[in-house]
Amino acid sequence: VELIDTGDNALPDWHAFANQARQDPAVREAAPFVAVQSLLARGEDMRGAVVRGVLPEEEGRLTDMAAKLKLDGTLDQLVPGAWHIVLGAELARSLGVKPGDTVTVITPGGQVTMAGTVPRTRMFTVVGTFNVGHYEYDSGMALIHMDDAARLYRTGGPTGVQLKLANVNQAREVGQRLADRLGPGVIVRDWTRTN
């Protein structure tokens, strides 16, 4: 289940949202994120992907994939200001990159200059890959540190909180309870509606 600000703005206090969500007995963990659809480029190759800014220390408790990346030290390489990125294995393969190579992230929108609108770009160093066995994620997701994501996408902080549930099959009912409790300022999405 994900809790997202209705205006895609930074959450004023993600801890408060997480604490409210944890009052539901079905919620086990919570972690903030920034997620933006972007282009990743390497030479002439470009791929669309969701670039997800995470806090490594929080994310490692949330998903099995992140726990494995935490265990092998990959997630710990996502340090604020280092501009490191972890790619889905299929995304890395399609771009022809491996750890140590660089990719360029091209953000949506851009900067308005006297010459017109110019896309904002940032070079990242690939520090690892992940393979969750789900093609959509392996071919279309990248992880960076949340602070780097907030700077790159100019969000000012996390735009959502992801929740881990005791039973994933209760996502719809837990999501509905949270939507009722948190009110109209928050969008509550669960995996049954997004997949």
N, C-alpha and C positions, 0 to 999 in steps of 0.2 A: 504494500500500500504506500502511495506517495501523497504527501501534503504539499500543495503548491500555492503560492500567492496568486490571487486572481489576476493581477496585473503583470505577472512575471517579474515583479520587483523583488529586491532582497527582503527576506523575512526580517522583521525588526528584532526578533529574538528567537532563533531556532530552538534554543534550549526550552523555552516556554512551550512551544508547539510539541516538542518531544515529550516533555513532562506531562502535558495534557493527554497526549496519545498513550503514554505509559500507564495512565489510570485505568485503561481498558485492560482487563486481565489477559486478553489474547495477544497483547503487544509485548514482545520480548526485548527488542533493541530498536534504536533510532539513530540515524546519521544524516547530516546535512549534505546537500549537493547543489551543484549548478550543472544544468544539462542544456546544451545548445547544438542544434544541427549545423554542421560546418562542412567545409571542404578541406581535405587533406591532400597535399601535393608533394610529389617527389619527381623532379624533372618534368617530363611531359605527362606523367600519370597523375590523375586526380580521382579521388573517391569521396563520396558523401559519407559522413559518419556523425553520430552523436558523440560530441566531446563532453565527457562527464567529469566535472571537478569534484573531488572527494577529499575528505580528511583521512589519511591512511590509518591513523590510530582508531578512528571510529568505524571506518568501512570494513576493517578486518574482522569485526564482530558481526557484520551484517549478512554477508553472503559467503557461500562455500568457496567461490572463485577468489574473492578478496582474502579469505582466510589462507588459501594456498599461496597467494601472492605475498601475503604478510610473512608466512612461514619461510619462504625461500628468499626473503629480503627484497623482492622486486618492488613491493608497495612502499617500502621505506625509502626508496630512491626518489619518490615524489616529494621533493623538498621545495618550500616556497621560494620563488625566485630562481630556481635552477632550470626551469623550463624543460622538464623531463616529461615523457609521455609513454604510456603502456598501450599497445595496440592489440586488438583482437587478432588472432593468428591468421585468419583469412584476409583481413585488411592489410596486415603487414606483407603477406605473400603477394597480394594484388598490387601493392605499391613497390614490391621488390626491395623491402628494407629488413634489416636485422638490428639487434641491439648495437648501439654505437653510431648508427646512421642518423641522419636528420630528416625531418619532414616539416613542411610548412603548413600551418593551420591558417585558413582564410576564413574570416568571420563574416557572418551575414551583415548586411548594411554596409557601412563604410564611413570614411571621413570625407566631409565636403571640403574641397580645396578650390582655389581659383581655377584650376584646370578641370574641375568636375568632381564627381564622387569617385574616390579611390578606395578599394577594399583594404581593410586593416589585415595585416598578416603578422605572424610570429613564427620563428623557427624553433622547433623542439627537437631534443635528442631522444631517440628511442632507447628506453632502458629495459624493455622486456615485452613479452607477448603473453596472451592468455588464450585458452581454448576451453570453452564451456560446453562444447558439443552442440550448440544451437547456432546454426548458420547466421541467423539475423544478428546475433550479438557478436559472433566471431568475425563477421565481415563488415560490421557497421558501428563498432563502438571503440572509443579510446578513453583512457583515464589520464587525468592530470591532477595536480594538487588544486584544491578548492581556491586557495588564495590566488594562484596563477589564473584560474578560470575567472574569478571575480575581476581581476585586473584586465584580462584580455577582452572579456565581454562587457566590461563596465557595469556590472550588476551591483557592486557595493557589498556583496556578501552572498550567502547561500540563497537560492530561490526556492528550495524545497527541502523536505525531510522525508527520507525513505524509512519505512518501518519493516521490521522482521516480526513475523507472527509465529505463535506456537504451532498453529496449523494453517498451512497455506490455503487449504480448501475453505477456510472461513473468511477469506479476503473480502468478499462482497458484503457479507453482513457486518464485519468489523468496519469496513469503509463507510457503510451507511450510518453506523452508530457514531463514528468520528465526524462525519459530515453534519449530523444533527447537533453534536456537541460543539463543534468549532464554528459553525455558522457560515454565512454567505461570503466572508472574506477569504475563504480558503477553498481551493479545489481539491477534492479527494479522489484519487484514481487508484484503482486496483487492477491487478493483472488480468482478471477475468474480462474486463472491459477494454483493455489496451491490446490484448492478444486475441 
